Amino acid sequence: MSRAFIHNKFLRAFVILLIVFGWIFSGWPKIQIMEAVTTETFTTSTTWTAPTGVTSVTAEVWGGGGGGGGGGENATTDGGGGGCLYFALKYAILWEC
């Protein structure tokens, strides 16, 4: 084999290796692991324990607005209702009890 052939073969292998390592370490293609999402709805106050393997919990709370006031016989306008409430928190579960 000639030196040029060996040199070209080495150079080709090096370029392929460089491309593969660049591909792996750049994160391309983006591989996304889908998370299992479970929703539980509570309509009363309760306690809840995170199942094994859960690493975070998002709690979302909605509150209904208040009803408007009815006008009396001498009232010139009715009272407006109260606004609703939305609140969200994301908790990280750092350890299991």
Secondary structure by P-SEA (a helix, b strand, c coil): ccaaaaaaaaaaaaaaaaaaaaaaaacccbbbbbcbbbbbbbcccbbbbbcccccbbbbbbbbbbbbbbbbcccccbbbbbbbbbbbbbbbbbcccc
